[in-house]
């Protein structure tokens, strides 16, 4: 796969941007907390980024189906680099305030809204259909490998040199990524005359809603982000800080997730999965363990092990879901369909991030995390009732 020059440049660009990005969440989390902000404030900062992503996602999907997807990704990288450099400057000068951190998170979230629909469709521009699982597995590895060492290194760097150093590293990685991506040559997509925006939006929506496995899966993802991911992201660092040793402990948990995703990528490079949606449904149950262990303040070693299982689940999900979408959705509308998918999946994320802190103060952190674990069990069981989840098979191309 990497012998192909175009895919190699694409892979290197994507992987480079993730070197810094794998450390950035740790830096941003403790930059907010070290400013004296609360868990609720931390949730609001993260929510600002997600809201911005939601607002611009559909526009990003339309643009990525109209112009070269490579160009969209390069532009988004440059905007993200600028946001992180400014964030770092505010941290270094001690002038970072809640509103400015939320604003910069929103800028980076907006850039992501244009980047993600283009990224979701790019593999289909570069490789044949029967190679898509391998291509997406390489991309899963590109995302996972930096996450093994990145969060742990970030925890140490934050403790020793502060969050600004990590934010500068992230900004630089976006610039290098833009250079690699600018060199990717993709054949021009042929099509008719440019149509009105509403026509493009309607066509993408028609393709999206015509596939029940897709829109039902997106509803599940939206509720998952609300009920599972948001409490994990907001309350996990709080527990790490109060009971597990602080930034370095949360970095170790995040690194374990990365290691699990690496293993998933390696496995999927060798193993062709046909019943992708069925496998995804079972793998999502891995979240139950880490939520229960965090709620019970278990030893860090057990939480790290559970986070490894979550990482494997997430890595496999990313590769298998993208492969299913790229195989079953026409390439000409793939970015728009991906944008609708991402929009639906993210829709309730800001609500969850904003409410995780206040709800945990009302009912208790442990209660909220255990409720999230229970919901994950019920959700995985419910999605298995959908016939398409049990029946869709992705056969090898003949």
MARZA-915796 format. One record per residue: x, z, y of N, C-alpha, C in turn; residue in one letter. Coordinates in steps of 0.1 Angstrom, whole numbers, padded with zeros to 4 digits, always signed. Example, Ala and Ser with C-alpha at 12.3 -4.5 7.8 and 13.67 -1.06 7.14 Angstrom:
! residues 2
+0132+0078-0057+0123+0078-0045+0132+0078-0033a +0128+0071-0022+0137+0071-0011+0129+0079+0000s 
This chain:
! residues 398
+0008+0000-0012+0000+0000+0000+0009+0000+0013x +0019+0008+0013+0027+0009+0025+0037-0002+0026x +0038-0011+0016+0046-0023+0018+0040-0033+0027x +0027-0032+0029+0020-0040+0039+0024-0036+0053x +0030-0045+0061+0035-0041+0074+0024-0036+0083x +0012-0042+0083+0002-0038+0092-0004-0024+0089x -0006-0022+0076-0011-0009+0072-0001+0002+0074x +0012-0002+0072+0023+0008+0074+0023+0013+0089x +0022+0003+0098+0022+0007+0112+0010+0016+0116x -0001+0012+0111-0014+0019+0113-0012+0033+0107x -0007+0034+0095-0005+0047+0089+0005+0056+0097x +0016+0050+0101+0026+0058+0108+0020+0063+0122x +0013+0054+0128+0007+0058+0141-0003+0070+0139x -0012+0069+0129-0021+0079+0127-0014+0092+0122x -0004+0091+0113+0003+0103+0109+0010+0110+0120x +0016+0102+0129+0024+0108+0139+0015+0116+0149x +0004+0111+0152-0005+0118+0161-0009+0132+0155x -0010+0132+0142-0015+0144+0135-0004+0155+0134x +0009+0151+0136+0019+0161+0135+0017+0172+0146x +0015+0167+0158+0011+0177+0169-0003+0183+0167x -0012+0174+0164-0026+0179+0163-0028+0189+0153x -0020+0190+0142-0022+0200+0132-0018+0214+0137x -0010+0214+0148-0006+0227+0154-0015+0231+0165x -0022+0221+0172-0029+0223+0184-0040+0233+0183x -0049+0233+0172-0060+0243+0171-0055+0257+0172x -0044+0260+0165-0038+0274+0166-0034+0277+0180x -0027+0268+0187-0023+0270+0200-0034+0272+0210x -0044+0263+0209-0056+0264+0217-0064+0277+0215x -0065+0280+0202-0073+0293+0199-0066+0305+0206x -0053+0306+0204-0047+0318+0210-0044+0317+0225x -0044+0305+0230-0043+0304+0245-0056+0309+0251x -0067+0307+0245-0080+0312+0250-0080+0327+0248x -0077+0332+0235-0078+0346+0233-0068+0354+0241x -0056+0349+0243-0046+0356+0250-0049+0356+0265x -0058+0348+0270-0062+0348+0284-0072+0360+0287x -0076+0367+0276-0085+0378+0277-0099+0374+0274x -0101+0362+0269-0115+0357+0265-0119+0363+0252x -0132+0363+0250-0139+0368+0238-0141+0358+0228x -0146+0362+0216-0149+0352+0206-0160+0343+0211x -0169+0348+0219-0179+0339+0225-0173+0328+0234x -0163+0332+0242-0157+0323+0251-0149+0312+0243x -0143+0317+0232-0135+0308+0223-0145+0297+0218x -0157+0302+0213-0167+0292+0208-0171+0282+0219x -0172+0287+0231-0176+0278+0242-0166+0267+0245x -0153+0271+0244-0142+0261+0246-0143+0250+0236x -0144+0255+0223-0145+0245+0212-0158+0236+0214x -0168+0243+0218-0181+0236+0219-0180+0225+0230x -0172+0228+0240-0170+0218+0251-0165+0205+0246x -0155+0206+0237-0149+0194+0231-0159+0187+0222x -0167+0194+0214-0176+0188+0205-0188+0181+0213x -0192+0188+0224-0203+0182+0232-0198+0168+0238x -0186+0168+0243-0181+0156+0249-0180+0145+0238x -0176+0148+0226-0175+0139+0216-0189+0133+0213x -0199+0142+0212-0213+0137+0209-0218+0128+0220x -0215+0131+0232-0220+0123+0243-0215+0109+0243x -0202+0107+0239-0196+0094+0240-0195+0086+0227x -0199+0093+0216-0197+0087+0202-0203+0073+0201x -0216+0072+0204-0223+0059+0202-0216+0048+0211x -0212+0051+0223-0205+0041+0231-0192+0037+0225x -0185+0047+0218-0173+0044+0211-0175+0035+0200x -0186+0037+0192-0189+0028+0181-0192+0014+0185x -0200+0012+0196-0203-0001+0201-0190-0008+0206x -0181-0001+0213-0169-0007+0218-0160-0011+0207x -0159-0003+0196-0150-0006+0185-0155-0018+0177x -0168-0021+0177-0173-0033+0171-0172-0045+0179x -0169-0043+0192-0169-0055+0201-0154-0059+0204x -0145-0050+0205-0131-0053+0209-0122-0049+0198x -0109-0053+0198-0100-0048+0187-0100-0033+0186x -0102-0029+0174-0102-0014+0172-0089-0008+0175x -0078-0015+0172-0065-0010+0175-0064-0006+0190x -0069-0015+0199-0068-0012+0214-0076+0000+0217x -0088+0002+0211-0096+0014+0214-0088+0027+0210x -0081+0026+0198-0073+0038+0194-0061+0041+0203x -0055+0030+0207-0043+0032+0216-0048+0039+0229x -0059+0034+0235-0064+0040+0248-0068+0055+0246x -0074+0058+0235-0078+0072+0232-0066+0081+0230x -0055+0076+0224-0043+0083+0223-0037+0087+0236x -0037+0077+0245-0031+0080+0259-0039+0090+0266x -0052+0090+0265-0060+0100+0272-0058+0114+0266x -0057+0115+0253-0055+0127+0246-0041+0133+0250x -0031+0125+0251-0018+0129+0255-0018+0135+0269x -0025+0129+0278-0026+0134+0292-0033+0148+0292x -0044+0149+0285-0051+0162+0284-0042+0173+0279x -0035+0171+0269-0026+0181+0263-0015+0185+0272x -0009+0175+0279+0002+0178+0288-0003+0187+0300x -0015+0184+0305-0021+0192+0316-0024+0206+0311x -0029+0207+0299-0032+0220+0293-0020+0228+0292x -0009+0222+0287+0004+0229+0286+0009+0234+0299x +0008+0225+0309+0013+0229+0323+0005+0242+0328x -0008+0242+0325-0016+0254+0330-0012+0266+0322x -0009+0265+0309-0004+0276+0302+0009+0281+0306x +0018+0272+0309+0032+0276+0313+0032+0283+0327x +0023+0278+0335+0022+0284+0349+0013+0296+0350x +0006+0300+0339-0003+0311+0339-0015+0309+0347x -0019+0297+0348-0031+0294+0357-0043+0288+0348x -0042+0289+0335-0053+0284+0327-0064+0294+0328x -0076+0289+0331-0088+0297+0332-0098+0291+0322x -0109+0298+0319-0118+0294+0309-0124+0280+0313x -0128+0278+0325-0134+0265+0329-0124+0254+0327x -0111+0256+0331-0101+0245+0330-0098+0242+0315x -0098+0252+0307-0096+0250+0292-0107+0243+0286x -0119+0246+0290-0131+0240+0285-0132+0225+0290x -0128+0222+0302-0128+0209+0307-0118+0200+0300x -0106+0205+0297-0096+0197+0290-0100+0195+0276x -0106+0205+0270-0112+0203+0256-0122+0192+0256x -0130+0191+0267-0140+0180+0268-0133+0167+0270x -0123+0166+0278-0116+0153+0279-0110+0148+0266x -0104+0157+0259-0099+0154+0245-0110+0150+0236x -0121+0157+0237-0133+0154+0228-0138+0140+0231x -0138+0136+0244-0143+0123+0248-0134+0112+0243x -0121+0114+0243-0112+0105+0237-0114+0103+0222x -0117+0114+0216-0119+0114+0201-0132+0106+0198x -0142+0106+0207-0154+0099+0205-0152+0084+0204x -0142+0079+0211-0138+0065+0210-0129+0062+0198x -0120+0072+0196-0110+0070+0185-0116+0070+0171x -0126+0079+0169-0130+0081+0155-0138+0069+0149x -0148+0063+0157-0154+0051+0151-0145+0040+0148x -0135+0038+0156-0125+0028+0154-0117+0031+0141x -0112+0044+0140-0105+0048+0129-0113+0046+0116x -0125+0049+0116-0134+0049+0104-0135+0035+0098x -0134+0025+0107-0135+0011+0103-0122+0003+0101x -0111+0008+0106-0098+0001+0106-0094-0002+0092x -0095+0007+0082-0090+0003+0069-0097-0009+0063x -0110-0011+0066-0117-0023+0062-0111-0036+0068x -0105-0034+0080-0099-0046+0087-0085-0049+0081x -0079-0040+0073-0065-0041+0069-0064-0044+0054x -0073-0039+0046-0070-0040+0031-0083-0045+0024x -0081-0050+0012-0092-0055+0004-0101-0043-0001x -0114-0046-0004-0123-0036-0008-0119-0027-0020x -0112-0033-0030-0108-0025-0041-0096-0016-0038x -0090-0018-0027-0079-0009-0022-0083+0001-0012x -0096+0002-0009-0100+0011+0002-0098+0026-0002x -0101+0030-0015-0099+0044-0018-0085+0048-0017x -0075+0039-0021-0061+0042-0020-0058+0043-0005x -0063+0034+0003-0060+0034+0017-0065+0047+0024x -0077+0051+0020-0082+0063+0026-0076+0075+0020x -0070+0075+0008-0063+0086+0003-0049+0087+0010x -0043+0076+0014-0031+0077+0022-0034+0083+0035x -0045+0080+0041-0049+0085+0054-0052+0100+0053x -0058+0104+0041-0061+0118+0039-0048+0126+0038x -0038+0119+0031-0024+0126+0030-0018+0127+0044x -0020+0116+0052-0014+0116+0066-0020+0128+0074x -0033+0131+0072-0039+0142+0079-0035+0155+0073x -0033+0156+0060-0031+0168+0053-0016+0173+0053x -0007+0164+0052+0007+0168+0051+0012+0176+0063x +0009+0172+0075+0013+0180+0087+0006+0194+0087x -0006+0194+0081-0014+0206+0082-0008+0217+0072x +0001+0213+0063+0007+0223+0054+0016+0232+0062x +0026+0225+0070+0035+0233+0077+0031+0235+0092x +0023+0226+0097+0020+0226+0111+0014+0239+0116x +0003+0244+0110-0003+0256+0115+0006+0268+0113x +0013+0269+0102+0022+0281+0101+0033+0280+0111x +0039+0268+0114+0049+0267+0124+0043+0270+0138x +0031+0266+0140+0024+0268+0152+0022+0283+0155x +0018+0290+0144+0017+0305+0145+0030+0312+0149x +0041+0307+0144+0054+0313+0147+0057+0309+0162x +0055+0296+0165+0059+0292+0179+0050+0299+0189x +0038+0301+0186+0029+0308+0196+0034+0322+0198x +0037+0328+0187+0042+0342+0187+0055+0343+0195x +0064+0334+0194+0077+0334+0200+0078+0328+0214x +0072+0316+0215+0074+0308+0227+0061+0306+0235x +0050+0309+0229+0037+0307+0236+0030+0294+0232x +0018+0293+0236+0010+0281+0232+0014+0268+0239x +0020+0269+0251+0024+0257+0258+0033+0248+0251x +0043+0254+0243+0052+0246+0236+0045+0237+0226x +0036+0242+0219+0028+0235+0209+0020+0224+0215x +0014+0227+0227+0006+0217+0234+0014+0205+0238x +0026+0208+0243+0035+0197+0247+0039+0188+0235x +0041+0194+0224+0044+0187+0211+0033+0178+0207x +0021+0183+0209+0009+0175+0206+0008+0163+0215x +0010+0165+0228+0009+0154+0237+0019+0143+0234x +0031+0147+0231+0042+0137+0227+0038+0130+0215x +0032+0136+0205+0029+0129+0193+0018+0118+0195x +0009+0120+0205-0001+0110+0208+0006+0098+0214x +0016+0100+0222+0023+0089+0228+0030+0081+0218x +0037+0087+0208+0044+0080+0198+0034+0072+0189x +0022+0078+0187+0012+0072+0179+0007+0059+0186x +0006+0059+0199+0001+0048+0207+0011+0036+0205x +0024+0039+0205+0034+0029+0203+0033+0022+0190x +0031+0030+0179+0030+0024+0166+0017+0015+0165x +0006+0021+0170-0007+0014+0169-0007+0001+0177x +0000+0001+0188+0001-0011+0196+0007-0023+0189x +0015-0020+0178+0022-0031+0171+0014-0036+0159x +0002-0030+0156-0006-0035+0145-0013-0048+0149x -0012-0058+0141-0018-0071+0143-0030-0072+0133x -0042-0073+0139-0054-0075+0131-0060-0088+0135x -0064-0097+0125-0071-0109+0128-0084-0106+0137x -0086-0115+0146-0098-0114+0155-0111-0115+0146x -0121-0106+0149-0133-0107+0142-0142-0118+0148x -0147-0126+0140-0156-0137+0145-0170-0132+0147x -0177-0138+0156-0191-0134+0159-0197-0143+0169x -0209-0140+0172-0217-0148+0181-0214-0143+0195x -0222-0148+0205-0220-0144+0219-0223-0130+0220x -0217-0124+0230-0219-0109+0232-0233-0107+0236x -0238-0096+0230-0252-0093+0232-0254-0081+0241x -0266-0077+0244-0269-0066+0252-0266-0053+0244x -0262-0043+0252-0259-0030+0246-0270-0025+0237x -0283-0026+0241-0294-0021+0233-0295-0028+0220x -0292-0041+0221-0293-0049+0208-0283-0044+0198x -0271-0042+0203-0260-0037+0194-0264-0023+0189x -0269-0014+0197-0273-0001+0193-0284-0002+0182x -0294-0011+0184-0305-0012+0175-0300-0017+0162x -0291-0027+0162-0286-0032+0149-0279-0021+0141x -0270-0014+0148-0263-0003+0141-0273+0008+0135x -0283+0011+0143-0293+0021+0139-0301+0016+0127x -0304+0003+0127-0312-0002+0115-0303-0001+0103x -0290-0005+0104-0282-0004+0092-0280+0011+0087x -0280+0020+0097-0278+0034+0093-0290+0040+0086x -0302+0038+0092-0314+0044+0087-0319+0037+0074x -0314+0025+0071-0318+0018+0059-0312+0024+0046x -0302+0033+0048-0295+0038+0036-0298+0053+0035x -0306+0057+0026-0311+0071+0025-0299+0080+0022x -0290+0076+0013-0279+0085+0010-0271+0088+0022x -0271+0079+0032-0262+0081+0044-0269+0090+0053x -0282+0088+0057-0288+0097+0067-0291+0110+0062x -0294+0112+0049-0297+0125+0043-0283+0133+0043x -0273+0126+0039-0259+0132+0039-0255+0137+0053x -0259+0129+0063-0256+0133+0077-0263+0145+0081x -0276+0146+0077-0284+0158+0080-0277+0170+0074x -0273+0169+0061-0266+0180+0055-0253+0184+0062x -0246+0173+0067-0233+0176+0074-0236+0183+0087x -0247+0180+0094-0250+0186+0107-0253+0201+0104x -0261+0204+0094-0264+0218+0091-0251+0225+0086x -0243+0218+0079-0230+0224+0074-0221+0228+0086x -0220+0220+0096-0212+0223+0108-0218+0235+0115x -0231+0236+0116-0238+0247+0123-0236+0260+0115x -0239+0260+0102-0240+0272+0095-0227+0277+0088x -0218+0267+0085-0206+0271+0077-0194+0269+0086x -0191+0258+0091-0179+0255+0098-0178+0263+0111x -0188+0264+0119-0187+0271+0132-0184+0285+0130x -0191+0293+0121-0186+0307+0119-0172+0308+0114x -0168+0299+0106-0154+0299+0100-0144+0298+0111x -0146+0288+0120-0137+0285+0131-0136+0296+0141x -0148+0301+0145-0148+0312+0155-0144+0325+0150x -0150+0329+0139-0148+0343+0134-0136+0344+0125x -0131+0333+0119-0119+0334+0111-0107+0339+0119x -0104+0333+0131-0093+0338+0139-0095+0353+0144x -0107+0357+0146-0110+0370+0150-0106+0380+0139x -0110+0377+0127-0107+0385+0115-0091+0385+0113x -0085+0373+0115-0071+0372+0113-0064+0381+0123x -0069+0381+0135-0062+0389+0146-0064+0404+0144x -0076+0408+0139-0079+0423+0138-0075+0429+0124x -0074+0421+0114-0072+0427+0100-0061+0420+0092x -0057+0408+0096-0047+0401+0087-0033+0399+0093x -0031+0402+0106-0018+0400+0111-0017+0391+0123x -0028+0385+0127-0028+0377+0139-0026+0362+0137x -0019+0356+0147-0017+0341+0147-0010+0336+0134x +0000+0343+0130+0007+0338+0118-0002+0339+0105x -0011+0348+0104-0020+0349+0093-0030+0337+0093x -0035+0334+0105-0045+0323+0106-0037+0310+0104x -0025+0309+0108-0017+0297+0106-0014+0295+0091x -0012+0306+0083-0011+0305+0069-0023+0300+0062x -0035+0305+0067-0048+0301+0061-0050+0286+0064x -0047+0281+0076-0048+0267+0079-0038+0259+0071x -0026+0264+0070-0016+0256+0062-0020+0255+0047x -0027+0265+0042-0032+0264+0028-0042+0253+0027x -0051+0252+0037-0061+0241+0037-0054+0228+0037x -0043+0227+0044-0036+0214+0045-0030+0211+0031x -0024+0221+0025-0018+0219+0011-0028+0214+0001x -0040+0220+0002-0051+0216-0007-0055+0202-0005x -0055+0198+0008-0058+0184+0011-0048+0174+0006x -0035+0178+0007-0024+0170+0002-0026+0167-0013x -0029+0178-0021-0032+0176-0035-0043+0166-0037x -0054+0168-0029-0065+0159-0031-0061+0144-0029x -0053+0142-0018-0048+0128-0015-0040+0123-0027x -0031+0131-0032-0023+0126-0043-0031+0123-0056x -0041+0131-0059-0050+0129-0070-0057+0116-0068x -0063+0114-0056-0071+0102-0054-0063+0089-0053x -0050+0090-0051-0042+0078-0052-0041+0073-0066x -0042+0082-0076-0041+0078-0090-0054+0077-0097x -0064+0084-0092-0077+0085-0100-0088+0077-0092x -0094+0067-0098-0105+0060-0091-0118+0067-0094x -0124+0072-0083-0137+0079-0084-0149+0069-0082x -0157+0068-0092-0169+0059-0091-0181+0066-0085x -0184+0078-0090-0196+0085-0085-0192+0094-0074x -0189+0088-0062-0182+0096-0051-0191+0106-0045x -0204+0103-0043-0213+0113-0037-0216+0125-0046x -0216+0123-0059-0218+0134-0068-0206+0143-0068x -0194+0138-0068-0182+0146-0067-0182+0154-0054x -0185+0147-0043-0185+0154-0030-0194+0167-0031x -0206+0165-0036-0216+0176-0037-0211+0188-0044x -0204+0186-0054-0198+0198-0062-0186+0204-0055x -0178+0195-0049-0165+0200-0042-0169+0209-0030x -0180+0206-0023-0183+0214-0012-0186+0229-0015x -0188+0232-0027-0190+0246-0031-0177+0255-0029x -0166+0248-0027-0154+0256-0025-0155+0265-0013x -0163+0261-0003-0164+0269+0009-0170+0283+0006x -0177+0285-0004-0183+0298-0007-0172+0308-0009x -0161+0305-0016-0151+0315-0018-0144+0320-0006x -0140+0311+0003-0133+0316+0015-0142+0323+0025x -0155+0320+0025-0164+0327+0034-0166+0342+0029x -0168+0343+0016-0170+0356+0010-0158+0365+0012x -0146+0359+0009-0134+0367+0011-0131+0371+0025x -0133+0362+0034-0132+0366+0049-0142+0378+0052x -0154+0376+0047-0164+0386+0051-0160+0400+0045x -0154+0400+0034-0150+0413+0027-0136+0418+0032x -0130+0411+0041-0116+0414+0045-0107+0415+0033x -0107+0406+0024-0099+0406+0013-0084+0404+0017x -0075+0407+0007-0061+0405+0010-0058+0390+0015x -0048+0389+0023-0045+0376+0029-0042+0366+0018x -0035+0370+0007-0031+0361-0004-0044+0355-0010x -0054+0362-0012-0066+0357-0018-0073+0347-0009x -0073+0350+0004-0080+0342+0014-0072+0328+0015x -0059+0329+0014-0051+0317+0014-0054+0308+0002x -0055+0315-0010-0058+0307-0022-0072+0300-0021x -0082+0307-0015-0095+0301-0013-0094+0290-0003x -0086+0292+0007-0085+0281+0018-0078+0269+0012x -0070+0271+0002-0064+0259-0005-0075+0251-0012x -0084+0258-0019-0095+0251-0025-0104+0244-0015x -0106+0250-0003-0114+0244+0007-0107+0231+0012x -0094+0232+0013-0086+0220+0018-0087+0209+0008x -0086+0212-0005-0088+0201-0015-0102+0195-0014x -0112+0203-0012-0126+0198-0010-0127+0189+0002x -0121+0194+0013-0122+0186+0025-0114+0173+0024x -0102+0173+0019-0094+0161+0017-0101+0151+0008x -0107+0155-0003-0114+0146-0011-0126+0141-0004x -0134+0149+0003-0145+0145+0010-0142+0134+0020x -0132+0136+0028-0128+0126+0038-0125+0112+0032x -0118+0112+0021-0114+0099+0015-0126+0093+0008x -0134+0101+0000-0144+0095-0008-0156+0091+0001x -0159+0099+0011-0171+0095+0020-0167+0082+0028x -0155+0082+0033-0151+0069+0041-0151+0057+0032x -0146+0059+0020-0146+0048+0010-0160+0043+0007x -0169+0052+0005-0183+0049+0002-0189+0041+0013x -0187+0046+0025-0192+0039+0037-0186+0025+0039x -0173+0024+0038-0167+0011+0040-0171+0001+0029x -0174+0006+0017-0178-0004+0006-0192-0008+0007x -0201+0000+0013-0215-0002+0012-0221-0006+0026x -0214-0006+0037-0219-0009+0050-0211-0022+0055x -0218-0032+0060-0211-0044+0065-0201-0041+0075x -0190-0048+0074-0178-0045+0083-0182-0048+0098x -0190-0057+0101-0193-0061+0115-0200-0049+0122x -0207-0040+0115-0214-0029+0121-0209-0016+0117x -0197-0016+0111-0192-0004+0105-0189+0007+0115x -0183+0003+0127-0180+0014+0137-0193+0020+0143x -0203+0011+0145-0216+0017+0150-0222+0026+0140x -0223+0022+0128-0228+0031+0117-0220+0044+0116x -0207+0043+0117-0199+0055+0117-0201+0064+0129x -0204+0057+0140-0207+0065+0152-0220+0073+0151x -0230+0066+0145-0243+0074+0143-0241+0085+0133x -0233+0082+0123-0230+0092+0113-0223+0104+0119x -0213+0101+0127-0205+0112+0133-0214+0120+0143x -0222+0112+0151-0231+0118+0160-0240+0128+0153x -0246+0124+0142-0255+0133+0135-0248+0145+0129x -0236+0143+0124-0228+0153+0118-0224+0164+0128x -0221+0159+0140-0216+0168+0151-0227+0175+0159x -0240+0170+0157-0250+0173+0167-0252+0188+0168x -0252+0196+0157-0254+0210+0158-0241+0218+0159x -0230+0211+0159-0217+0219+0160-0216+0227+0172x -0219+0221+0184-0217+0230+0196-0226+0242+0196x -0238+0240+0191-0248+0252+0190-0242+0262+0181x -0236+0258+0170-0230+0268+0161-0218+0275+0167x -0209+0267+0174-0198+0273+0180-0201+0283+0191x -0212+0279+0199-0216+0288+0210-0223+0300+0205x -0230+0299+0194-0238+0311+0189-0231+0320+0179x -0220+0315+0173-0213+0323+0162-0209+0336+0168x -0203+0337+0180-0199+0350+0185-0211+0359+0188x -0221+0355+0196-0232+0363+0199-0240+0368+0186x -0242+0359+0177-0249+0362+0165-0241+0372+0156x -0228+0370+0156-0220+0380+0148-0220+0394+0155x -0221+0394+0168-0222+0407+0175-0235+0414+0172x -0246+0406+0170-0259+0411+0167-0261+0416+0153x -0256+0408+0143-0258+0411+0129-0246+0415+0121x -0234+0413+0127-0222+0417+0121-0215+0405+0116x -0202+0405+0117-0194+0393+0112-0196+0391+0097x -0195+0401+0089-0196+0400+0075-0209+0394+0071x -0220+0399+0077-0233+0394+0074-0235+0379+0077x -0229+0375+0088-0230+0361+0092-0222+0352+0082x -0211+0356+0078-0202+0348+0069-0209+0348+0055x -0215+0359+0051-0221+0359+0037-0234+0350+0038x -0241+0350+0049-0252+0341+0050-0248+0326+0049x -0236+0323+0055-0231+0309+0055-0227+0306+0041x -0222+0315+0033-0218+0312+0019-0231+0309+0011x -0242+0317+0013-0254+0315+0006-0260+0301+0009x -0260+0298+0022-0265+0285+0026-0257+0273+0019x -0244+0275+0018-0236+0264+0011-0241+0262-0003x -0244+0272-0010-0248+0271-0024-0262+0264-0024x -0271+0268-0016-0284+0261-0015-0283+0246-0011x -0274+0244-0001-0273+0230+0004-0267+0221-0007x -0257+0225-0014-0251+0217-0025-0262+0214-0036x -0269+0224-0039-0280+0222-0049-0290+0212-0045x -0294+0213-0032-0305+0205-0027-0301+0190-0026x -0288+0187-0022-0284+0173-0021-0283+0167-0035x -0282+0174-0045-0281+0168-0059-0295+0163-0063x -0305+0167-0056-0319+0162-0060-0321+0148-0055x -0312+0143-0046-0314+0129-0041-0309+0119-0052x -0318+0110-0056-0314+0101-0067-0301+0093-0064x -0299+0088-0052-0287+0080-0049-0274+0088-0051x -0275+0101-0048-0263+0109-0050-0258+0109-0064x -0268+0109-0073-0265+0109-0088-0262+0095-0093x -0267+0084-0086-0267+0071-0092-0256+0061-0086x -0253+0063-0074-0244+0053-0067-0230+0054-0074x -0225+0042-0078-0212+0041-0084-0204+0030-0077x -0192+0032-0074-0183+0022-0067-0174+0017-0078x -0178+0005-0083-0169-0001-0094-0157-0008-0088x -0147-0009-0095-0135-0017-0091-0139-0032-0089x -0134-0038-0079-0136-0052-0077-0130-0060-0088x -0137-0070-0093-0132-0078-0104-0123-0089-0099x 
